């Protein structure tokens, strides 16, 4: 028996019918109808779309028809969407840049050397006024560090001229010239974004002089940071952060060019610092869009092709870090680092998981650097140039984000530039508007924070850390963390000698109230309020007796809608008569036959999508007033 002759051409999945978008829409509409949403097939995609804070939609399905018209180009060539260098980071990976803000110099050099020996390839040192050891300690910190192999990024606030001079002096002493990399950390907008007095002409003159030195002797060294973190931490969207950072970068280029540096030298001296978040696709798209937009600015400004390639330093978002259940931060920073690496960042900083608690210890530093080591050495994320390129979703997201950032950038430029937009308050107002929307989603738990607003652990023991030195801040943009509103509620509750509790008035059988008890417990724990569960059943007197024994003025009735219809109203009145000043129903305000103004004694509702932060604040106010 002879084997059948192989066809000349094999078609992948050729035995299956080609799926159509229309068929997919029909299926989606059918699923939505089963969930109670009447949606026509033609509206199925819109029903599943997500609108971002930048105003564009993210679809549920992308095909070749959704690919943007703007070509991504080739790696290392304009518009640099795919990579700033032709080889990407295939050879050595991106720089693993660890941040250090030591409280003092005792043992600091040992920490620095240990970091470099165990996988860190670049150092980010916080000095002087920025919240670290004095600038004159730089030599001690870098004792034994090979400056031609480990790029140094400085953050020294108003002490940057002295810190920069110290680093350049060390480079001369070590005979390091063209190989010196990193960033001197000048930020011309520092007073406007982080507060404090104006920088002054001496500061600007030092920035210009050190930029001239770098252009002549240290071509790999950036002198100015276009920092997007202040806009991100103020609550801004990805487009706002990127647009404002682009304006900051152009502001620095103008200062340097006006002082006599060529356009190319001015562009080459700027490094961008951008936030990497736990939304890995948004992070990938932001970094790709940033390179595209900066190349466009450089092209218009007359910079040569090579000078238009953006230097990128991605930092895992400080805003997403939680002080409660801080171990979850390991997951957040891992996803963020994946996005930063796949997005093509030149240097990546993974903040230690305990960053919101204070200075990291050896363990948290090791976890931070090993996160990147695993991504590079075991997951090989740098072995492919622009691995997300070609994805219809990522390409579309990159294009949409580039346009959103460009709109922000041109608006800022229309106001007179980054400095003017910060001075007149227009940029701060735009960031505040976005933060208000984000804060509302957080408060309603539509943007859940694992370990804080969802699945909190009241019994957790937090690791103790030395408080981090802080730079004095007067004015500037606000610094926010997403978890802060719930963490402040937890702090209030923990300050009580006895933890505040609410009584769960369970109604009916176990199977009828278990789901809502779990939901209610989870929500109350997010505010540090513990629960005392009632006996169940429908005996009002027995439930009221358990409520009196609990010794709390807050009661939450929990069961199914069917049980509520018969038993909730009389129980609510009985609880109010027994001294409950807050009687809350675990269910929607639309629960049939029950409203808070029909004499049922209900004072509120607890349900998915409710303003959990406001509800918990009210409960703590009530519990504290009665304690």
N, C-alpha and C positions, 0 to 999 in steps of 0.2 A: 504494500500500500504506500503510495507516494504522498508526501505532505502537500497540502494545498499551496498554490503559488501565491506568494505575498503580493499585495497590491503595490503599485508603484508609489502611491501617495497615501499616507495614513492621516486621517483627520481626527484630532483629539476630540473625544466624546462624540464622534460622528454618528453613533447609533442613537443618540438622543435628539429629540426635536429642539430646535433653537428657541430658547425662551424669549419672550417679548416683554417689553415694559408694560404693555396693556394687560398681559396675563398676570404680571406681578401686582399691578394695581388692583385687579379683581380679587386676588388672594388677600391682599392687605385689607381691602374694604370688608371682606368677609370676616376676617379676624376681628376687626374693630367693631363690626355689628354684634359679634358674640360677646364683646365686652361692654355693650350698651351704647356704643357711639354709632349713630347713623351717618355714615360717610359714603358718598358716591365714589365710584372708582376714579373718576377724574380729579377728585379732591384728596385722594389717598396720600400722595406725596406731601402736599401742604399740611395735612393733618399730623404727619410724623416729623416735619421739619422743626429745627431748633433755631431760634433767633438769638444771635450773639449780642453781647453788649456793644459791639461795633455796628450793629444794625443789619448785618447780612445774615442769611439763613444757611444752616448746614442741613443738607438733605439726608434722607435715609438710604438713598441709592444713588450711585454714580456710575455712569457709563462713558464710553468714548465721546458721546455727544456733549458731555459736560466739561470736557477738557478746555482750558482757557485758550484764547487766541494767542496770547503772548508766549513765545517760545522760551523754554527754560535755558536753552543754550547748552554749552558743553562745560564740564568742570574746568575752572581756571580761566575761563574766558567770559567777557561781558555777556549777560548782565550778572554773572557770578552767582546766579540762583543755586546752581548745583554744587559749587564749591569755590573757595577763593584761590585754590591752587589746583593745577591739573591733576596732581597725584592725590589730592584730598589729604587724609591723614593715614593713608594705608601703611606707610613706612614705619612710623613710630607711634601712631595714635595721637590723640589730642593731649595737651598739657593737663596733667592732674594738679590743679592749683589749690593747695590747702590754705585756708584762712587762719591767721593767728592774731589774737588780741590779748597778749599776756598782761596779767595784772602786775607782774614784776619780772625781773630778769633772772631770778634764781631758778636754775635748771632749764631756762628757756632754750638755750643753745643745744642742750641735750635732746630736747623735744624736737627741735628743727632738724638736727642731724638724723635722729631716729626716723622721722617722717621721710626724709630723702632716701634713707637706706631701705625703707620698706615700701617704696612705690610712688611716693609723691615726686613730681618732676618740676614743680614750680611753686613758689611761695608767695602768699599774699599777706603782707605784714602791716598791721595797724599800729601806728605810732603816735606819740605826742597828743596833740589836741583832739585827734580823731577817736581817742579812747584806748591808748596802749602805753607801753613804756616810753620813756623820753627818747628823743631822736638820737641823742648821743650814745644810746645803747645799741644802735644798728650794727656797729662793728662787732660787738659781743654776740649778738644774735646770729650773725653770718660767719662767725669764726669757723673755718673749716669747710665752708660752702664753696663749691666751684661755680663761680658766677658765669662762666662760659657754658655751663651745662644746665643750670637751674635758673630760669628767668625769675626775676623778682618784681612783684607788683606792690607798690606802696600806697597806703592810705594814711595821710598824716594831717588832713584838714588844713588849717592855716599854718601849720608847721611844715608843709610840703616843700617850700624852698630849701629849708635846712636838711630835710630828709633826702631830697633829691641830690643836693650837693654832697651829702655823706655817701650815698650810693655811687655816684660818679667818681668820688675820690677813692673809694674801695676798688672800683673797676680799674682805675689808673694804677693803684698800688699792686694789683694782681696782674697787670699787663693785659687786661681784657678790653678789647675794643669792639670790633664788628660783631663778635659773638654775644655781646651783652643784650639780653632781651628782657621782656616784661614791660612795666609801665611805671613812670614816676608818679602818676596819680594826680596831676594838677586837674582841678575842676573849676573852671571860671564861674560856674553858676552855683557854687557851694553855698554861699550865703543865702541865696534865694531858695534853694531846695532843702537845705538842712538847717538854716537859721544862723544866727550869730551876726557879728559885725561884718561890714563889707571887707573884701580882701585887700583892697588898696593897690596903688600903682606899683609898689615894690614887688608884690606878689606876681602881678602880671609881667613885670620886667624880668623876674627870675624865670617864669615859665617860658618866655620868649628866648632868653639866653640859653637855657637848658635845652630847648627845642633846637636851637642852632647847633649846639654841641652834639646832640643826638643825630641830627641830619648829616653832620660832617664826619662823626666818628663811630656812631652806634646805630646803623640803619635798622636794626631789628628792635630798637627800643622805642616804645610809644612814650610820649610825655604827658598827654592829656587823656582823661577818661570822659567819654560821653556816657554818663551814668543814667540808665533807665530805671534803676531800682527805686529812686525817690517817687517816681510817678506810679510805679507798680505798687509800692507800699502805701501810697495815698489812696489806693483803691481803684486805680485806673484800669481800663481794659487793655488787651494786648495791642490793639491799634493805637490807643492813646500813649501807652508806654513807648512803643516803637516810634510813633510820630514825634513825640517830645524828645526822645533820644536823638533822632535824626536832626532835629532843630538845634539841640545842644551841640552835636558834632559840627554842624555848619557854623554855629556861633564861635566855636574854638578855631575852626579853620580861618574864619574872617579875622580874628584877633591876630593869629600868627601871620597871615598873609599881609595884613595891614602893617605889621611890624617889620616886613621885609623878607619873610620866608617865601619861597616859591610856592605856587599852588600845589605842586607835587609833594614838596617837603611838608607842607601844612597838612595835607590829607594823610600822609604816611605817619604822622605823629599821633593820630587819634585812635584810641581803642574804645570799643563799645562794650558796656557792661549791661547785660540783659537778664531778666528773670526766666528761669526754667521752672515750669509748674508741673503738677501731677496730671495735667491734660497733655499727654505726650504729643498728640497730633498738632495741637495748637502751638506747642513749643517748636516742633520741627518746622511748621509753616512760618512762624515768626522769624526764626533765624534765616530761613531761605528768603523770605520777603525782605528782611533787613538788608541783606547783601544786594538784592535787586534795586531797592530804593536808593541806597548809598551810591551805587554805581551810576544811577540816573543823576543824582545830585553832582557827582564828580564829573560826569560827562558835560553837564551844563556849565559847570565852573571852569572847564578847560583842563582838568587833570588828565594825565596820561593814563593809558589803560591799566598799567600795573598799580598805580597809586590809588585807583578807584576800588581796589579789592579791600573789603572791610575786615578789620581785625575784630574778633568776637571773643568776649569772655562771658560765659554763661554761668549764672549762680542759681542754685536751687532756691526757690522763692522763700524769703524770710516771712512773707505774709501767710503762707500756708502752714507754717510750723505751729504746732500746738505745745503748750506747756503741760496740759493734761494728757495722760496716756501717751507720753512722748515717744514710746517705742513704735507707734504707728508712723511716726515721721520717717523711719527707715524705709517704709513702703513708698511714702510720698517722694522722698528724695531719690530713690532708685528709679522710679518711673520718670521723674524729671531729668535725671542724668541720662537715661535712655533717649529721651527726646532731644536733649542738648547734643549728645553724641551723634545721633542720626541726622540732626539738623545741621551738623557741620561746624560746631563751635570750635575755635582754636584752643581755648582753655576752658576747663570746667571746674567749678568749685562745688563740692557737695558739702552743705552745712551739716555739722554733727547733729544727731537726733535730739540732743539735749540743748540745742542752741537757744531755745526760748527760756531755759532755766538758768543759764549762766555760762561760765567757762567750761568747755568740754574736758572730760577726763581722758585717760589713755585709751580706755575701751571705746568711747564714742569717736575719738579721732581715728582709731584703727578701723572701725566700721565704716566711717566716711571715706577713707582712702581705699579700703578694700572693695567698696561698692564700685568704684571706677576700675580697680584692678580686675575684678571679675568680669565687668562689661568688656574690657579690652582684651584680657588674656584668655578668658574662657569662652565668652560669648562672641568675641571677634567682631565687635560692632564697627570697628574702624577699617575692616578689611574690604569693605565695599564703599565706593565713592557714591555719596547721595543715594543710599538704599531706598529711600522713600520716593525718589524721583520716578515719574512715570505712573504713579498711583493717581487715578483720576480724582480721588478725594483729596489727596495731599496737594496735587497741582492746583485744583480748584480753590482749596483753602488758602494756599499760598497767594494766589492771585487776588482773592477777596481781601485778605489781610493786607496785602501790599497797597491796594486801593484805599482801604480804610486808613492805614497809616499815612498814606500820601495826603488824604483829605485833612488829617490832623496837622500834618507838617505844613501844608500850604496855608491852613488857617492861622497857625502860629506865625508863619512868615508874613502873612497879611497883617498881623497885629504889630509887626515891627521886629520879629525874631523872638528867640527863646527868652532873652532877658526881659524884653518888653511884655511878653505874654505872662511871665511870672510876676512882674511888677504891677501890672494893671489888674491882676486877679482873675483874668479870663481863663487861663489854663487851670488854676486851682478850682474854679467854679465848675469847669467841665469834668474834672476828676471827681469832685464832690458829688456831682449828679450821678455819675456811674457808681460811686461807692454807695450812694443811697439805695440804688436798685439792688446792688449786690448784698448789702446789709439786710434788706428786706427778705431776700431769698434765704439768707442764712438764718434769720430770725424765724422764718416759717419752715425751716428745715428742708426747703426745696433744694438747697445746696448743702447736703449733709456733710458733717465733719466726723468721721469715724473716731470713736473714743471720746468725743466731746458732746456733740449734739445727738449723735447716734451711738448706742452701745457703750455708754459711759460706765465706768467702774468706780462705785463709791468707796470700795474697800482698797483702792490702789495705794501703794506707798511710793511717793515720788522720789527719784534720786536727788540727793542734795548736792548742789553745785555752788562754787564760789561765784558771787555776783560778777558779771562782766563789767569792766570799766566802761563808762559811758561818756561820750562827748557832750559838752554842754550844748543844749539846744534852746534857742530863743527864737521863735518864729519858724519860717520854713514850712514845708509841706508836712502834714501829719504822717506818722508811722502807724500802720494798723496791721493787726493779725486777724485773720478771719474767725478764729476761735474765741476771740477776746470777750465777746458779749456773754457767751455761756460760761467761760472760765471765771469771769467776774461774779456771776451768780453762784458758781461753785465755791468761790472764795468767801462770799457772804455766808453761805450755808455752813461752811467748815469753821467759820469764826464762832459759831454757837457752841456753848458748852455741851449741849445735847443736840444732835442733828435734828433739824426740822422734819416733821413727818406729816403725811396726808393719809387719811383713812380711805381705803378702797371698799366701798359698799358694794360687794359682789352680789348680784341678783341671779336667781335661778340655779341651774345645774352647772357643773364644772365646764362641760363642753360649750355651754352658752356664753360664758364670760371669760374663758381663758385667753382668747385672742386679744380682747380689749384690755384685759389686765396686763398682758405683756407689753402692749403698745403704751399704755398709761405709765407703767413702771419705768419704761425706757425714757419717756419724755420727762417725767418728774425727776429722775436721776440726773438728767442733763442740767438741771438747776440745783443739784445737791439736795433735793428733797427726797427722803426715803418714804416708804409706804408701810402701812399696817393693814393687812388684808382681813376683810370681814369673814363671817362664817358661811356666806352663800345662802341659798334658799330664798324663800319669799316671805319669811316671818319678819315683819317690820319691827316688832318689839325686840326680837333677838338681834337684829342688825343694829338698831339704835343703841342697845345696851353695849354692843361691841364698840360702837363709835364713842360712847361716853368713856369707856375704859381706855381708848387710845389717847385721850387727852389732847386732841388737836381740834382747831376750829374749821379745818378744811376736810371736806368729804367729796370723793369722786365716785359716782355711780357707774358701775361697769357691767354690761351684759349685752345681749343681742337686741336688735330693734323690736323683735317680736315680744320679748319679755318687757321691754320698756313700755310698750303700748298699754300694758295692763298694770304694771307695778311701779314704774318710775315716779309718776307724779305723787302718789301718796307717800312713797318713801322720802322723796325730796322734802315734802312738807314736814314729815316727822323728824327728819334730820335738822331742819331749820328750827323747829320747835325745841329740839334737844340742845341747841346752842351752836350749830354749824353756821358760820358767817359766810362761808363759801361752799356752795353746793354745785358741783360741776358734773356735767354728763359726759361720759366718754362716748362721743358720737357727734354727728353733724348737727348744726343748727336746723337743718332741714328734716330732722327726725320727725316723722309723722305724729301729730297730736301733742308734741311737746315743744313749747317755746318758753323762753325765760320771762316773758311778760304775761303769761296766761294763768298765773296763780300757782304754778308748780313749785315755786321757791328756788328754781334753778337760777344760778348767777352767771353761768357761762358754759362753754362747751370745749371739749378737748378732742381734737380729731386731726387726721393727716392734712397738713396744709394750714393749720391754725398758726397764729402768731405765738409760737412757743416761748420766745424770749419775753414778750409782754405778759403772757399768762404766768410764767414763772416769777417774773418780777413782782406781779400783783400778789401771788401766793406768799412770797417771802416777806413782802411788806406786811401782809396780814398776819403771818405767823410771828414776825418780830414784834408787831404791835400787841400781840396777845401773850407774848412770852414773859 
